[in-house]
Amino acid sequence: MSSQTPALRLEGIVKTFPGVRALDNVSFDVMPGEVHALMGENGAGKSTLMKVLGGIYQPDEGRIVVNEQPVVMTSPLQAKSKGIMFIHQELSLAEELSVAENIYLGELPKKSFGRVDWQQLYSETNEILGRLKVGFDAKTKVGDLSIANQQMVEIARALTVEAKAVIFDEPTASLTDAEKVVLFDVIGDLKTHGVGIIYISHRMEEIFRITDRISVLRDGQYRGTLETPETDEEEVTQLMIGRKLDLSRNVSHHELGGVALEVRGLECGKLFHNVSFSVCRGEVVGFYGLVGAGRTEIAETLFGLRDPTAGQILLDGKETAIHSPADAIEKGISLVPEDRKGQGLVLGMNCRDNMTLPQVNDLKAGPFVAEGAEISIFDQYRDRLDIRTPGWKQLVGNLSGGNQQKIVIGKWLSMHPNILIVDEPTRGIDVGSKSEIHNLIRELASQGYAVIVISSEMPEVLHVSDRIIAMFNGEIIRTFTSDEVTEDNLIQAISGITPEKVA
């Protein structure tokens, strides 16, 4: 690979914003037919570097070289004309238009007199969709697709040009396991055609599965490049955050309290059925399963977002009915949702207002909200959760993923709940912030909170949980204690294999 000419090279890139040196003499290259991971904590400079490459930002120093030719990128459209394609984590689709119109937006094939050649448009689109093995066609309206399928439309855009380099930014964040396999096949196909791939992800298992090299940024500086087959997760992590992480299994060192929540025979239509479990004070119960197993739907039912069709919910041994989130909050149940940006935060509001939003009516002084009380609550949980922000006036949308998640957790802790449900606590968060969130969950349990953690990441549920509930197709297959669970029996359980079938 060293004898080849890079498909793309960035040399000595410097980018400064008022008071912040976001990129400090960063160099990076990707070879034809290579999958090159770009890793770093949130705020390390990855997004800024890619925005420089895409023409959104102009570098203060340094240059971009494509096929040994220096270029000046002034817009994403120009980057595309140079064969540089971006697959963004945040969807940028027109939901009222068809799949075909979205894929070829701005470049629709034309006939005479400027008319759109619909037959050619649909034919070329369906050919691309066939490569992706999706279950929809060119005429489908994008707004009718699931988030995962919308992500596949984003990916399809990269297949419309003769790309020299394709940048994938957290492409699997909303994909199912089956869709991930298709994505990796597409990346493999691009690789065999000599396309350079820049792969940005926090998911170590993906990095070690598909990449050839790993480059690391920390605090806006280039920290080194590793050959993927010659390194391991510990070395990459240490390069990213400058310290080792505790990746051990959970071992509780405190006594559990009484049963805070008990569920008996809970059902919700066809989503899940005959679900029974309990959570004690001081305990973390993890829910693990494939997409569609019913985990999130159980959380939404406990929080009053769905009405159960059968079963009982008991709090401190007393049966209760929860018909709305207001009911749940009043009864001491809080939910940190899976989609923190869409459901947990108002990105255009500041940190203080996000933190105090659920209790704003309780903080009024006459017709006005008592600003001093709001600031006091924010300051308390900023310190307690180590939320890194210049101050309460900072817009939440400008924070890193880890700090956004801490704002959501702080918002609910300030309500003093008895039961905290956390759905996908570290989705889209770097490994350093993951460790902080995991430690926070364990600390909350030690303080007497009853915690439910829903996660699609096996290392996460193994690391934080006292017990793990494995789900398959809407039902609980098996419950494991932390000292009896293994990766093999956990995988068997979420695949629907019961202990009787194993025997």
C-alpha positions as CSV (number, residue, x, y, z in Angstrom):
1,M,0.0,0.0,0.0
2,S,2.9,2.4,0.7
3,S,4.0,2.4,-2.9
4,Q,0.6,3.6,-4.1
5,T,-0.5,7.2,-4.6
6,P,-3.1,8.3,-2.0
7,A,-6.6,8.8,-3.3
8,L,-6.9,11.7,-0.9
9,R,-4.4,13.5,1.3
10,L,-4.8,16.4,3.8
11,E,-1.6,18.1,4.8
12,G,-0.9,20.3,7.8
13,I,-4.5,21.4,8.3
14,V,-5.0,24.2,10.8
15,K,-8.5,25.6,11.7
16,T,-9.1,28.1,14.5
17,F,-12.3,29.4,15.8
18,P,-12.6,32.3,18.3
19,G,-10.7,31.1,21.4
20,V,-10.4,27.5,20.1
21,R,-7.7,25.8,17.9
22,A,-10.0,23.0,16.5
23,L,-7.3,21.5,14.3
24,D,-3.6,21.8,14.9
25,N,-1.4,20.8,12.0
26,V,-3.4,17.6,11.1
27,S,-2.3,15.4,8.3
28,F,-4.3,12.4,7.0
29,D,-4.5,10.3,3.9
30,V,-6.5,7.4,2.5
31,M,-5.2,5.0,-0.2
32,P,-7.2,3.6,-3.1
33,G,-9.1,0.4,-2.0
34,E,-8.4,1.1,1.7
35,V,-10.8,1.4,4.6
36,H,-9.2,3.9,6.9
37,A,-10.8,4.6,10.3
38,L,-10.7,8.1,11.8
39,M,-11.3,8.0,15.5
40,G,-11.3,10.3,18.5
41,E,-13.4,11.4,21.4
42,N,-16.3,13.8,20.8
43,G,-14.7,17.2,20.3
44,A,-11.3,15.7,19.1
45,G,-11.7,17.4,15.7
46,K,-13.0,14.7,13.4
47,S,-16.1,16.6,12.3
48,T,-14.2,19.8,11.8
49,L,-11.6,18.0,9.6
50,M,-14.3,16.5,7.5
51,K,-16.0,19.9,7.1
52,V,-12.7,21.3,5.8
53,L,-12.6,18.4,3.3
54,G,-16.2,19.0,2.3
55,G,-15.7,22.7,1.7
56,I,-17.9,23.8,4.6
57,Y,-14.9,25.3,6.4
58,Q,-11.8,26.9,4.8
59,P,-8.6,25.9,6.5
60,D,-6.4,28.6,8.0
61,E,-3.3,26.6,6.9
62,G,-2.6,23.4,5.0
63,R,-3.9,21.9,1.8
64,I,-6.1,19.2,0.3
65,V,-4.6,16.9,-2.4
66,V,-6.8,14.6,-4.6
67,N,-4.9,12.2,-6.9
68,E,-1.7,14.3,-6.3
69,Q,-3.5,17.5,-7.5
70,P,-3.9,20.3,-4.9
71,V,-7.5,21.5,-4.7
72,V,-9.4,24.2,-2.9
73,M,-12.8,23.0,-1.7
74,T,-15.3,25.8,-1.5
75,S,-18.6,23.8,-1.2
76,P,-19.9,20.2,-0.8
77,L,-21.0,20.3,-4.4
78,Q,-17.4,21.0,-5.5
79,A,-16.1,18.2,-3.2
80,K,-18.6,15.9,-5.0
81,S,-17.3,17.0,-8.4
82,K,-13.8,16.0,-7.3
83,G,-15.1,12.5,-6.4
84,I,-15.4,13.1,-2.6
85,M,-18.7,11.8,-1.2
86,F,-20.1,12.1,2.3
87,I,-22.6,9.7,4.0
88,H,-23.7,11.8,7.0
89,Q,-24.9,10.5,10.4
90,E,-27.6,13.2,10.4
91,L,-30.0,12.6,7.6
92,S,-30.4,15.3,5.0
93,L,-33.3,14.1,2.9
94,A,-36.4,15.7,1.5
95,E,-39.1,13.5,3.0
96,E,-41.9,14.5,0.5
97,L,-39.8,13.5,-2.5
98,S,-39.3,10.0,-3.9
99,V,-36.2,7.9,-3.2
100,A,-35.0,8.5,-6.8
101,E,-35.5,12.3,-6.5
102,N,-33.5,12.3,-3.3
103,I,-30.7,10.3,-4.6
104,Y,-30.2,12.4,-7.8
105,L,-31.3,15.7,-6.2
106,G,-29.8,18.6,-8.3
107,E,-28.7,16.1,-11.0
108,L,-31.9,14.7,-12.4
109,P,-31.4,13.1,-15.9
110,K,-33.0,15.4,-18.5
111,K,-34.6,15.0,-21.9
112,S,-35.2,17.7,-24.5
113,F,-36.5,21.1,-23.3
114,G,-35.2,20.4,-19.8
115,R,-37.8,17.7,-19.0
116,V,-37.0,15.1,-16.4
117,D,-36.3,11.7,-17.9
118,W,-38.3,9.7,-15.3
119,Q,-37.7,6.4,-16.9
120,Q,-34.0,6.8,-16.8
121,L,-34.2,8.2,-13.3
122,Y,-36.2,5.2,-11.9
123,S,-34.1,2.7,-13.9
124,E,-30.8,3.9,-12.6
125,T,-32.1,4.3,-9.0
126,N,-33.5,0.7,-8.9
127,E,-30.2,-0.6,-10.2
128,I,-28.4,1.1,-7.2
129,L,-31.1,-0.1,-4.8
130,G,-30.6,-3.6,-6.1
131,R,-26.9,-3.4,-5.0
132,L,-28.1,-2.4,-1.5
133,K,-30.6,-5.2,-1.3
134,V,-33.3,-3.0,0.2
135,G,-37.0,-3.7,0.3
136,F,-38.3,-0.5,-1.4
137,D,-38.0,0.9,-4.9
138,A,-37.2,4.2,-6.6
139,K,-40.8,5.6,-6.5
140,T,-41.2,5.2,-2.7
141,K,-41.7,8.4,-0.8
142,V,-38.8,8.9,1.6
143,G,-41.1,10.0,4.4
144,D,-42.7,6.6,4.4
145,L,-39.4,4.8,5.1
146,S,-38.0,3.8,8.5
147,I,-35.0,5.8,9.8
148,A,-32.8,2.8,8.9
149,N,-34.1,2.7,5.3
150,Q,-33.6,6.5,5.1
151,Q,-30.0,5.9,6.0
152,M,-29.7,3.4,3.2
153,V,-31.0,6.1,0.8
154,E,-28.1,8.4,2.1
155,I,-25.7,5.5,1.3
156,A,-27.2,5.1,-2.2
157,R,-26.2,8.6,-3.0
158,A,-22.5,7.6,-2.9
159,L,-23.1,5.0,-5.6
160,T,-24.2,7.5,-8.2
161,V,-20.8,8.9,-9.1
162,E,-17.3,7.5,-9.8
163,A,-16.1,8.3,-6.3
164,K,-12.4,8.5,-5.4
165,A,-13.1,8.6,-1.6
166,V,-16.3,8.1,0.4
167,I,-16.6,9.3,4.0
168,F,-19.0,7.3,6.2
169,D,-19.9,9.2,9.5
170,E,-21.4,6.8,12.0
171,P,-23.3,5.0,9.2
172,T,-24.6,2.1,11.4
173,A,-26.1,4.2,14.1
174,S,-29.7,3.5,13.0
175,L,-29.2,0.2,11.1
176,T,-30.3,-3.3,12.1
177,D,-27.8,-6.1,12.2
178,A,-29.0,-7.4,8.8
179,E,-28.6,-3.9,7.3
180,K,-25.1,-3.6,8.7
181,V,-24.1,-6.7,6.8
182,V,-25.4,-5.2,3.6
183,L,-23.5,-1.9,4.3
184,F,-20.3,-3.8,4.9
185,D,-20.8,-5.6,1.6
186,V,-21.2,-2.3,-0.1
187,I,-18.0,-1.0,1.5
188,G,-16.3,-4.1,0.4
189,D,-17.5,-3.6,-3.2
190,L,-16.3,0.0,-3.2
191,K,-13.0,-1.2,-1.9
192,T,-12.5,-3.7,-4.7
193,H,-13.2,-0.9,-7.2
194,G,-10.3,1.1,-5.8
195,V,-12.4,3.6,-3.8
196,G,-10.8,5.0,-0.6
197,I,-13.1,4.8,2.4
198,I,-12.8,7.0,5.5
199,Y,-14.8,5.4,8.2
200,I,-15.8,7.4,11.3
201,S,-17.3,5.3,14.1
202,H,-17.2,4.8,17.9
203,R,-18.0,1.1,17.5
204,M,-14.8,-0.8,18.0
205,E,-16.1,-4.1,16.8
206,E,-16.9,-2.5,13.4
207,I,-13.5,-0.8,13.2
208,F,-11.6,-4.1,13.8
209,R,-14.0,-5.9,11.4
210,I,-13.7,-3.8,8.2
211,T,-10.7,-1.3,8.4
212,D,-7.1,-1.5,7.3
213,R,-5.7,1.4,9.2
214,I,-6.8,3.5,12.2
215,S,-5.8,7.2,12.6
216,V,-6.5,9.0,15.9
217,L,-7.2,12.6,16.7
218,R,-7.1,14.0,20.2
219,D,-7.7,17.6,21.2
220,G,-7.4,18.7,17.6
221,Q,-4.1,17.1,17.0
222,Y,-3.0,14.0,15.0
223,R,-1.9,11.3,17.5
224,G,-0.8,8.5,15.2
225,T,-1.9,5.8,12.7
226,L,-2.1,2.1,13.5
227,E,-2.3,-0.9,11.3
228,T,-5.6,-2.6,12.3
229,P,-4.4,-6.2,12.2
230,E,-1.4,-5.3,14.4
231,T,-3.2,-3.4,17.2
232,D,-6.0,-3.9,19.7
233,E,-8.9,-2.0,21.4
234,E,-6.7,-1.1,24.5
235,E,-4.0,0.5,22.4
236,V,-6.5,2.5,20.2
237,T,-8.4,3.6,23.3
238,Q,-5.2,4.8,25.1
239,L,-4.2,6.7,22.0
240,M,-7.7,8.4,21.9
241,I,-8.0,9.4,25.5
242,G,-4.5,9.2,27.0
243,R,-5.5,6.6,29.6
244,K,-6.6,3.1,30.1
245,L,-10.3,2.2,30.5
246,D,-11.8,-0.3,32.9
247,L,-13.4,-2.9,30.6
248,S,-14.1,-5.5,33.4
249,R,-17.4,-7.1,34.2
250,N,-19.6,-5.5,36.8
251,V,-19.2,-6.6,40.4
252,S,-21.5,-4.8,42.9
253,H,-20.0,-3.7,46.2
254,H,-23.2,-2.5,47.9
255,E,-26.3,-4.1,49.4
256,L,-29.5,-4.0,47.4
257,G,-32.6,-2.5,48.9
258,G,-36.2,-3.5,48.5
259,V,-38.1,-4.1,45.3
260,A,-38.8,-0.7,43.7
261,L,-40.5,-1.9,40.5
262,E,-42.2,-5.2,39.8
263,V,-43.9,-6.1,36.5
264,R,-46.3,-9.1,36.2
265,G,-47.5,-10.5,32.9
266,L,-47.3,-7.2,31.1
267,E,-48.4,-7.1,27.5
268,C,-48.8,-4.5,24.8
269,G,-50.6,-5.8,21.7
270,K,-48.2,-7.7,19.5
271,L,-45.1,-5.7,20.7
272,F,-44.4,-7.8,23.8
273,H,-46.2,-10.3,25.9
274,N,-46.2,-12.0,29.3
275,V,-43.3,-9.9,30.6
276,S,-42.4,-10.3,34.3
277,F,-39.4,-8.9,36.1
278,S,-38.4,-6.8,39.1
279,V,-35.8,-4.2,39.9
280,C,-34.5,-3.5,43.4
281,R,-33.1,-0.3,44.8
282,G,-29.4,-0.2,44.2
283,E,-29.6,-2.6,41.3
284,V,-28.9,-2.2,37.5
285,V,-31.0,-4.5,35.4
286,G,-29.9,-4.7,31.8
287,F,-32.2,-5.5,28.8
288,Y,-30.4,-7.1,25.9
289,G,-31.8,-8.3,22.5
290,L,-32.0,-7.7,18.8
291,V,-33.8,-4.8,17.2
292,G,-37.5,-5.4,17.5
293,A,-37.3,-7.7,20.5
294,G,-39.6,-5.3,22.5
295,R,-37.1,-3.7,24.9
296,T,-37.8,0.0,24.1
297,E,-41.5,-0.7,23.9
298,I,-41.4,-2.0,27.5
299,A,-39.6,1.2,28.6
300,E,-42.2,3.3,26.8
301,T,-45.0,1.4,28.5
302,L,-43.5,1.9,32.0
303,F,-43.2,5.6,31.2
304,G,-46.8,6.0,30.1
305,L,-46.1,6.5,26.3
306,R,-48.0,3.2,25.6
307,D,-51.0,1.7,27.3
308,P,-50.6,-2.0,28.3
309,T,-53.2,-4.4,27.1
310,A,-52.7,-6.8,30.1
311,G,-50.6,-7.2,33.2
312,Q,-49.7,-5.3,36.3
313,I,-47.1,-2.7,37.3
314,L,-46.3,-2.5,41.0
315,L,-44.3,0.3,42.7
316,D,-43.0,-0.5,46.2
317,G,-45.4,-3.5,46.2
318,K,-48.5,-1.5,45.3
319,E,-50.3,-1.9,42.0
320,T,-50.4,1.3,40.0
321,A,-51.7,2.5,36.6
322,I,-49.6,4.7,34.4
323,H,-51.4,6.4,31.6
324,S,-49.1,9.2,30.6
325,P,-45.5,10.5,31.1
326,A,-46.9,12.9,33.7
327,D,-48.2,9.9,35.7
328,A,-44.9,8.2,35.5
329,I,-42.9,11.3,36.6
330,E,-45.3,11.9,39.5
331,K,-44.8,8.2,40.5
332,G,-41.0,8.6,40.4
333,I,-40.2,7.0,37.0
334,S,-37.9,8.8,34.5
335,L,-36.9,7.8,31.0
336,V,-33.7,8.7,29.2
337,P,-34.8,8.0,25.6
338,E,-33.0,6.2,22.8
339,D,-33.0,9.2,20.6
340,R,-31.6,12.0,22.8
341,K,-31.6,14.6,20.1
342,G,-35.1,14.0,18.8
343,Q,-36.8,13.0,22.1
344,G,-34.6,14.0,25.0
345,L,-33.4,17.5,24.2
346,V,-34.4,20.8,22.5
347,L,-31.2,21.4,20.6
348,G,-32.0,25.2,20.0
349,M,-32.4,25.8,23.8
350,N,-29.6,26.4,26.2
351,C,-28.3,23.9,28.8
352,R,-30.1,25.4,31.8
353,D,-33.5,25.4,30.1
354,N,-33.1,21.9,28.9
355,M,-32.1,20.8,32.4
356,T,-35.1,22.3,34.1
357,L,-37.8,21.8,31.4
358,P,-39.8,19.0,33.1
359,Q,-40.2,21.1,36.3
360,V,-40.5,24.6,35.0
361,N,-44.0,25.0,36.5
362,D,-42.6,24.2,39.9
363,L,-39.9,27.0,39.5
364,K,-42.3,29.9,39.0
365,A,-42.2,33.1,41.0
366,G,-45.5,34.5,40.1
367,P,-46.0,34.5,36.4
368,F,-42.3,34.2,35.7
369,V,-39.8,31.4,36.0
370,A,-37.3,31.9,38.9
371,E,-34.0,32.2,36.9
372,G,-31.9,31.9,40.1
373,A,-33.5,28.5,40.9
374,E,-33.0,27.3,37.4
375,I,-29.3,28.3,37.4
376,S,-28.8,26.7,40.9
377,I,-30.2,23.3,39.6
378,F,-28.1,23.5,36.5
379,D,-24.9,24.3,38.5
380,Q,-25.6,21.4,40.9
381,Y,-25.9,18.8,38.2
382,R,-23.2,20.2,36.0
383,D,-20.8,19.7,38.9
384,R,-22.3,16.3,39.9
385,L,-22.2,14.8,36.4
386,D,-19.0,16.7,35.2
387,I,-20.8,18.3,32.3
388,R,-18.3,20.1,30.2
389,T,-19.7,23.4,28.9
390,P,-18.6,27.0,29.1
391,G,-21.8,27.8,31.0
392,W,-25.6,27.5,31.1
393,K,-26.1,29.8,28.1
394,Q,-24.4,27.3,25.7
395,L,-26.9,25.8,23.2
396,V,-27.3,22.0,23.9
397,G,-26.9,21.4,20.1
398,N,-23.3,22.6,20.4
399,L,-22.3,20.1,23.0
400,S,-20.6,16.7,22.4
401,G,-22.8,13.6,22.4
402,G,-21.5,12.6,25.9
403,N,-22.3,15.9,27.4
404,Q,-25.7,16.0,25.7
405,Q,-26.5,12.6,27.3
406,K,-25.4,14.0,30.7
407,I,-27.8,16.9,30.3
408,V,-30.7,14.4,29.7
409,I,-29.7,12.3,32.7
410,G,-29.3,15.5,34.9
411,K,-32.7,16.7,33.8
412,W,-34.3,13.5,35.2
413,L,-32.1,13.3,38.3
414,S,-33.1,16.8,39.3
415,M,-36.7,15.4,39.5
416,H,-35.4,12.9,42.2
417,P,-36.9,9.7,40.6
418,N,-36.9,6.3,42.3
419,I,-36.6,4.4,39.0
420,L,-34.3,5.6,36.1
421,I,-34.7,3.9,32.7
422,V,-31.9,4.5,30.3
423,D,-32.4,3.4,26.7
424,E,-29.1,3.0,24.6
425,P,-27.1,5.2,27.1
426,T,-24.0,5.5,24.9
427,R,-25.2,5.5,21.3
428,G,-23.0,7.7,19.2
429,I,-20.7,8.5,22.1
430,D,-16.9,8.1,22.1
431,V,-15.2,5.5,24.3
432,G,-14.0,8.0,26.9
433,S,-17.5,9.4,27.4
434,K,-18.9,5.9,27.4
435,S,-16.7,5.0,30.4
436,E,-18.0,8.1,32.2
437,I,-21.6,7.2,31.5
438,H,-21.1,3.6,32.7
439,N,-19.4,4.8,35.9
440,L,-22.3,7.3,36.4
441,I,-24.9,4.5,36.1
442,R,-23.0,2.3,38.6
443,E,-22.7,5.3,41.0
444,L,-26.4,6.0,40.7
445,A,-27.1,2.4,41.7
446,S,-24.8,2.7,44.7
447,Q,-26.8,5.7,45.8
448,G,-30.0,3.6,45.9
449,Y,-31.6,4.3,42.5
450,A,-33.3,1.4,40.7
451,V,-31.9,1.5,37.2
452,I,-33.0,-0.2,34.0
453,V,-30.4,-0.1,31.1
454,I,-31.5,-1.1,27.6
455,S,-28.5,-1.6,25.2
456,S,-27.7,-3.2,21.9
457,E,-24.0,-3.5,22.9
458,M,-23.1,-6.7,24.7
459,P,-19.9,-5.2,26.4
460,E,-22.1,-2.5,27.8
461,V,-24.7,-4.7,29.5
462,L,-22.0,-7.0,30.8
463,H,-20.1,-4.1,32.3
464,V,-22.9,-2.2,34.0
465,S,-25.6,-4.8,34.9
466,D,-26.2,-6.8,38.1
467,R,-28.7,-8.9,36.1
468,I,-29.4,-9.2,32.4
469,I,-32.7,-9.9,30.9
470,A,-32.4,-11.4,27.4
471,M,-35.4,-10.8,25.0
472,F,-36.5,-12.4,21.8
473,N,-39.5,-11.6,19.7
474,G,-41.4,-9.7,22.4
475,E,-40.8,-12.1,25.3
476,I,-38.2,-12.7,28.0
477,I,-36.2,-15.8,27.2
478,R,-33.9,-15.9,30.2
479,T,-32.6,-13.8,33.1
480,F,-28.9,-14.0,34.0
481,T,-27.0,-12.8,37.1
482,S,-23.7,-11.1,36.4
483,D,-21.6,-14.1,37.6
484,E,-23.4,-16.7,35.4
485,V,-23.8,-14.9,32.1
486,T,-21.4,-15.7,29.2
487,E,-21.3,-14.3,25.7
488,D,-22.4,-17.6,24.3
489,N,-25.4,-18.2,26.5
490,L,-26.5,-14.5,26.1
491,I,-26.3,-14.8,22.3
492,Q,-28.3,-18.0,22.4
493,A,-31.0,-16.4,24.5
494,I,-31.5,-13.4,22.2
495,S,-31.7,-15.8,19.3
496,G,-34.6,-17.5,20.9
497,I,-32.8,-20.5,22.2
498,T,-34.0,-21.5,25.6
499,P,-32.0,-23.5,28.2
500,E,-34.3,-26.5,27.4
501,K,-33.4,-26.3,23.7
502,V,-29.7,-26.1,24.6
503,A,-30.1,-29.2,26.8
